[in-house]
Amino acid sequence: MVIITICVGSSCYMRGSDDLASALERLIEKEALEAKVDLVGSFCMSECSPGISIRVGDHQYRDVRFEDAEHFFYQEIFPHIDVKK
C-alpha cells in the first residue's frame, strides 16, 4: 500500500490542495489503484512557504501544483506502486 499524504492546512488549502487531492483521486481511480493507494489529508506538514506539500511514503515534496497533478502522479507516485499484485 502506497500512502499519499497531502497537506490540507490553511496555507496549502489556499494554494489549491483540495483541487490537487481531487485530481490525484481521479488518477488513482482511472488506473484502478484504489486497493493499492491510500490518499489522506494532514494538517500542516511544516513546508508551507514553497507551496502545496505532499508525502509519498517517506518522501516529501514541496511546491506541487494542481496543474502538475498528472505529471506528478505518473513521475513520482506511479513508480512506487506494484501494479502486478
GIDAJO-V892919 format. One record per pair of residues at least 24 apart in sequence whose ideal C-beta (glycine too) atoms are under 8 Angstrom apart, sorted by the first residue. I is the first residue (numbers start at 1). J is the second residue. D is the distance in Angstrom with one decimal. If there is no record, write none. Layout:
i=(I,I)
j=(J,J)
d=(D,D)
This chain:
i=(1,1,1,2,2,2,2,2,2,2,2,3,3,3,3,3,3,4,4,4,4,4,4,4,4,5,5,5,5,5,5,6,6,6,6,6,6,6,7,7,7,7,7,7,7,7,7,7,8,8,8,9,9,9,9,9,11,11,11,12,12,12,12,12,12,15,15,15,16,16,16,17,17,19,20,20,20,20,20,20,23,23,23,24,24,24,27,27,27,31,31,33,33,36,36,36,36,37,37,56)
j=(36,37,38,36,37,38,56,57,77,80,81,37,38,40,55,56,57,37,38,39,40,54,55,56,77,40,41,42,45,54,55,39,40,41,42,52,53,54,41,42,43,44,45,47,48,52,53,54,41,42,43,42,43,44,45,48,44,48,49,44,45,48,51,52,53,51,52,65,52,65,66,41,52,66,52,54,64,65,66,69,66,69,70,69,73,77,69,70,73,78,83,81,83,81,82,83,85,77,81,80)
d=(6.4,7.3,5.8,6.4,5.0,7.3,6.7,6.3,6.8,5.1,5.3,7.9,4.9,6.6,7.8,7.7,6.5,6.3,7.0,4.9,7.2,6.5,7.3,5.5,6.4,5.3,7.4,4.9,7.4,6.8,4.2,7.0,7.5,5.9,7.2,7.1,7.6,5.1,7.6,5.8,7.4,6.6,4.5,7.6,7.3,6.3,4.2,7.2,4.1,6.8,6.4,7.8,4.8,3.8,7.3,6.6,7.6,3.8,7.7,8.0,7.8,6.2,7.6,4.7,6.0,5.6,5.2,7.9,6.7,7.4,4.6,8.0,4.8,4.7,5.7,7.8,6.5,7.4,4.7,5.6,6.2,3.7,7.3,6.0,6.0,7.6,7.0,6.4,4.6,7.4,7.9,6.0,7.5,5.3,7.1,7.5,7.3,7.4,6.4,6.2)
